[in-house]
Amino acid sequence: MKTRFKVGGYLAGLAVVFGAALGAGQVTGRGPDPDTAARSGHGHPGSVPPEHDNEEIGEPTQPPGGLQVAQDGYRLTPLTATLATGPANQFSFRVLGPDGAPLTAYTPTHDRDLHLIVVRRDLSGFRHVHPRMAGDGTWTVALTIDAPGQIRLIADFQPAGHPDNITLGVDVPAPGDYRPVPLPVTGRSALVGDGYTVTLDGTLEPGTSSTLALTVSRYGTPVTDLQPYLAAYGHLVALRDGDLAYLHVHPDGGPGDGRTTAGPTITFRVEVPSAGAYRLFLDFQHRDTVRTAEFTALAGQPGQTHG
């Protein structure tokens, strides 16, 4: 991948263009190249193309993942026009290919053909879900929407035969009395319910690959028997406040590689080119339950870029 949002391979350790001066916040127990837009963290290693070497390094020349409804001829097409609050939503959509027909052939990434992120525009109500696809290319998933608002749906997938992952996003309204939730304050630990605490260690600077370590404990005891979830001990989704630019980061090492322990610490490598506020969502599995820890990250100073 040739955007400035750079992502390395899963087992090799992953560097993602993201945020600096990182802090942590509240949590819930819920669980291109010039012709292609920026891709998600499922993609392949890459670097800034030579023709851009003399440009100032700041925001990428192409938008990061999740900001576009179409890329490389592929389009995310909702079949459900609105969502209702409560647990009874069946949301359906299709991915149309360059020929205009529904895409039915995918290359699995981390045990799934498609990952779907569901989050309100104020970055509340995060879900990482996995729809089921029918033979005609229609994806369906049951969604729980906590409160009215514009719901951002981000589909992360790799078409069969395509060299990289594609991340597309679309808004679907949940009508009602919309009351935005303020972005949670920063901190260094998050309570996840049922006695779990996740602590964050690491300070990041724009333009520099730094280490971010998230440590899981339960009732004060380190958790050393994390279970693999989607072929990893943890998955980190990052969403930028304001436009909900999306990054999906995988940790250093993985289950069965002979060197990675099953906790308590899950280590990621993160790189950011510019300042901003972000939300981080860490998914991990323990005792057969997937839990999500949420953090607020502040990257650098307003207007700061790496150059």
C-alpha positions, 0 to 999 in steps of 0.5 A: 500500500502506498498511502501515508497511513502505513500498515505492516504485516501481522506477524512482522509487527504492524506500523499504522499511521495514527496518533501521538501523545496517547491517553486512555478513557472510559470503557464499556464491556460491549463488545493507495496507491495513486489509484486506490484510497487508503486501506485498512490495517489488514493490508500489506506493508507499504511506503510513501511512493518515490514521487512524493518524497519531496512533499511535506509529510502530513495528512495523506494525499488520499483519504484513510480507510472508511471515509469513502463509499466507493474505491477501486470500482467497489461500492458499499450499498446499504439495503436497509434505509434506517435503523431503530434503537433497540435490539431488533435491527436486521441490517442488510447491505451488499458490496458491488464490484467493478462490474456492478454485480454483488461481490460474492468472492472474498479472501478471508482476513483474520478468519472472516470474509468481512469485518463490519464496524458500527459506531455513532458519529459521536464515537459512542456505541461501538460494535465490531461485528461479522455479518453473514453473506447469502449466496446472492452477495447480500450481507445481514447482521442483527444490530443493537442501536443504543441511541438515535443519531447518524450511524457510521458503518465501515466494511473492511474486506478483501475481494478475491484476486484483489491485492489489498484490503478495501475499507468503505464507509456509509452513514445510516440514520437512526431517527429520534431525539439525537443527543450527542455524547461528549468525547470521553476524557483521556486517562491510562486505565479502563474498566471493562466490567466483570472485574476487568481493567485494561491499562495503557502504556506508551507515548507516541509522537507524530511521524515516529513508530512507537510501542503501545502496550495494553495490559489486561487484569481481572480483580487486580490479577494479570490475565495470562490466558487470553484466548485467540480471537480472530487469529490474534490475542487482541485487535485495535480499531482506531477512529479519528474524531471528526471524520471517523477515519478508520485503522485496524491494527494487529499486535506484534506476534500471535497465537502459536508462533512460539514467542507470543504469550497469552497475556497479560500484555498485548503490544502494538506498534503505531505511527502517526503523522499529525495531531488530533483526537481519536478513539481506540477500541481494543477487542480481546477474548477471555473466558469465552467472552469478547470484551471491548476496552475503549480509550481516548487518544490525543495525538500531538498538538493542534496543527502539528504535523511531521515534516 
